[in-house]
C-alpha cells in the first residue's frame, strides 16, 4: 500500500517589518524573534501577533541569537556592532573594526561568537578566566581606533551629510 502524505504549508506574513527579514530565532514553541533591514528586532507569537519591537541598531540587522534564559538576546548588523539585550533593553554595544557583523551565536558557556566581513570570528565573554590578555585587548582597541566610517559610503544609508541641518538646529525644539 502506497501512503502519500500531504503537508499544508502555513504562510505567516506578519505585518510589521518594513524591509526584508534577515534572521529568525526560536524563543519557545509559541514565540520567535525576527531581525530585519529596517533596523528592528521583533518578538512574535506564532499566530502572527507582534508583541514587542526593539530598536537600537542604526542600519540592517543581519543576525541574532537567544541566551539560554529565553529572554535576553544578542544582535549584529551593518552598523558594525554587536548589541546585547537584557530584559528588553540594549545594555551593551560593542563596535567592531569590520564593515559588517554578519552572524552571531551563543556558545554553551554563554560566550558570544560573532563573524564579520573582515573574515574574523571574535568571541566575547564576561568570564574573567577567559578574558583576552591586556596586549590583545589593546591591539583590538588600536585596530578599532584606526577604523573610520566614511559618511559618504558608510552606514548613513541614503543620507547626505551636506543635506543635514547644522549645529544651530540643536537648540530648537
N, C-alpha and C positions, 0 to 999 in steps of 0.2 A: 504494500500500500504506500503510495506516494503522498506525503503530507507536505503541503505548501503553507508556509506561514507568511502572513502579510503584516507588516508593521505600519502603523499610522504615524507619520511624521507630524508632530505638533509644532507649528511655526509660531514662535513667540516673537512678536515685534513690539517690544516695549517702547512706548513714547518717552522721550526724554533726551537722549543724546542728540546733538546737533551735527555730528560728523561721524566718521567711521569708528566702529568699536574695534579696539586693538587687542584687548585681553579680557579674559574671564577667569574667575576664581570661585570655587565652590566654598560656601560658608557652612551650609548644612543641607539636609535633604529638602528644605523649604526655601533656602535663600542663597543668593550668589552675588558677587560683585562684578562690575564691568568697568573698564577704563577706555578712554576714547581720545580721539584727536581734538575734541572740544575742551580738553584740559580738565575734565572732571572724572571723578570716580563715583559710581552709583551703586547703591545697595538695593537689590531687587528681591521681591518674593517670586517664587516660580510661577505665580499667577500673572505676572507682568506688572505688578504694582511697584513703583519706585518708592522706597521708604526713607531714603536718605541720599543726599548729594554732598560730596566732599570737594572743596576747591583748595588749591594751593599751588599747583604747577602753573607755569606761565606759557606752556606750549604742549604739544602732543604728549600723551601718556601712553607708553608702549607696553608696560608690564606691571604686574602686581602679584603679591603673594601674601597669604594669611598666616599669622603666627598661630601656634598650636592652641592658644587660648580661645580662638574662634572669633575674636573681636578686633584685635589690632592687626594692622597690615602695613606693608611697605609698597611703595610705587616708584616707578622710574620713568624718565621721559627725555624728550628732545631739549628740555631746558637745562640739561647737563646735571640733573640732580637725582638723588635718592631721597625719598621723603618717608619718614617713619610716622605712622599714625597710631595714636593710643586713645581709646575712648572717644573716637570721632574727631580728634584734633590732631593737626600736624604738629608733632612735638620736636622734630629734628629734621633739618635739611642738610644733606651732605652734598656739596658741589664736587664734581669730578673734572679732571683735565681731559675730557673727551667731548666730542661734538654731541653725541647722544649716548644715553644709557638705555640699552635695548632690552635687557632681561634681568630678572631677579628671582631668587628663591630663598626660602628659609631652610637652613640646614637643621639636622636633628638636634644640634646643641643650641639652637636659636640664633646662631650667627646668620648674617645676611650676605649672600653672594650675589654680585652683580656683574654683568657683562656689558662692555661698552664698545663704541665704534672704533676705539683705538686698539682693539684686539686683545685687551687685557680683561682678566677676571679679578675682581677685588673682593676681599672678604672683610666685613666689618663685624666687630664683636663688642660686647660690654664686659666680657670676662677678662679680668686683669692678667690672668696667666696666659692669655692668647693675644694680648695687645702687641702690636709691632714694636720693634726697637725704636729708641729715640732717633737713631740715624735714619731708619726707614720712614718714620713719621715726618722728619724734617725734609727728606727727599720728596715726599708726597706734597708737603706744603710749598716747597720750592717749585715743583712742577706746576702746581695749581696757580701760583703767583705769576708764572710765565704765560698762562693761558688767558687769552683775551677774547672777547666777543666783539666781532666786527658788527656794529649796529646796522650796516647796510646789508649784511648777509647772515647775521647771527640769528638769535632767537627772538627777534622782534616781529616776525611774520611779515605782513604787508605794510607795517607802519614805517613811515619815513621820518627820520629824526628831524628833518627840516620842516615837516608839517606839524610838529608838536608845539604847543604854546611854551613860551619862555618862563623863566623863574618868577617873573612878576605875577603870574597867574596863580601861584601857590597860596597867596594871601586872600584870594577870592573864595567865597563860599561855594 
